[in-house]
């Protein structure tokens, strides 16, 4: 359900981990149980070697912090206790490390120690994510976001869908076969990148770029805001999905054939057994 929500194009606010909060909390609770009562544990070392609290107003972009994973939200990311009494920090899946995050949120365990940098800090942020958990948080509160990526901390504004009107796929059906579109990566899960593309008429839609459709250096370079050239692979009007590829037409057909042959080979082996 979470994957379908992420794939719903401009009808879904992809830029917020608050999407489908009830499903997310149910998934997290089923997988890792209730959040651990770690609020207030310090993650900023003092000169005496003791832990100390830090306030949001005192944090700055790029500041390095040591923290503890206390909540897992699939597919959005993990919440990290960094010793801030006002908020947990949120480490989005696309900020787990450099490149594409093939390892999803469950590559972490409750209690894992992580070193992160401050990506965004906004003490006044109030994301509407439904009923708060035992910590008073919703996973991604919007107040403190973290990264484990190296390099620049510059990111474009998070994508916010226009939910006042339904997303339209029809303009993409009018594209000539094999047409290339300019797109922007707006979010990632551990199995796909979500790319905002715009039809010639100006209609925008967030399509799904499955990891099987990656090409070139994309897996190493993937980051929110990356500009890419993609083709429309499939338009699913029933599920309101736009499937994209980075591959040229013949390359995509060869890749599809390889997947089919692998499936046939596996079925033949099972039959022989």
C-alpha positions, 0 to 999 in steps of 0.5 A: 500500500505504501508503494502504491501511495508513493506511485500515485503521481501528483495526487500524492505528497511524495515529499513528506514521510507523513503520507499514509501515517496510519499504514506507516505506523501499523507497518512499523509497529508490526515490524519493530514493536512499540518505539523504545523510550529513549527520548532524552538520551544524549547524543552530543558528547561533552568534554567530560565524556558525558552526554548532553542535550542540544536544542534545535535552535542551537543546531546548524546545517552540516553539524555532525551528531552521533545518534541512536536509531529508535524507530523504523518507518518503512519505506520512508526512513528511520527516526534517530535520537540525537539528544534533542528534547524537542524532536527526534531527527529523521533520516530519510531513506534517500539520505542513508548514504551516497547513491541509490539506497538499495538497502532499505529502512530494515537495514537498520535495527533499533539501537543502532548507533549512527553518525549523521549530519544536520540536513534541515532544521526548522523548530517551527515545522508542524507536519500534519501526520495524525496521532503522535506516537509515545514520544510525541513524534510522527517519525518525520516531524519536519523539525530535524532532518538528517543525512549520512551522505557525503558532499554538499548539503544543497537540496531542492525544496521537497516536492509537494503534490497539488492535491486540489485536482486529480493527476492526469495521465492522458497527456503522456498517452499522446507522446510519440513512442520512444520519446525522451522526457526531462525529469527530476528525482523527487524521492526514493525507496529502496526499489525505485526512484520517483521522478517528476516529469512534465508533458509538452502541454505542461502537465506534471506527473511523478512516475516510477523508475524501478531499479531494473530500469536504471542505466549508466551511473545513475545508481552511483549518482542518485540524489534528490534533485538529480536531473535525468532523461527518461522514457515512458515505459508503460502507462497504467491508467487503472492504477494511475501509474507512469512507469519510466526507464533510463534505457534506450528502446533496444536496451530495455527490450534486451533487459526484459528478455533477460528477466523473462529467460531467467524466470523460465529457467527457474521454472524449468529447474523447479519442474525437474525437481 
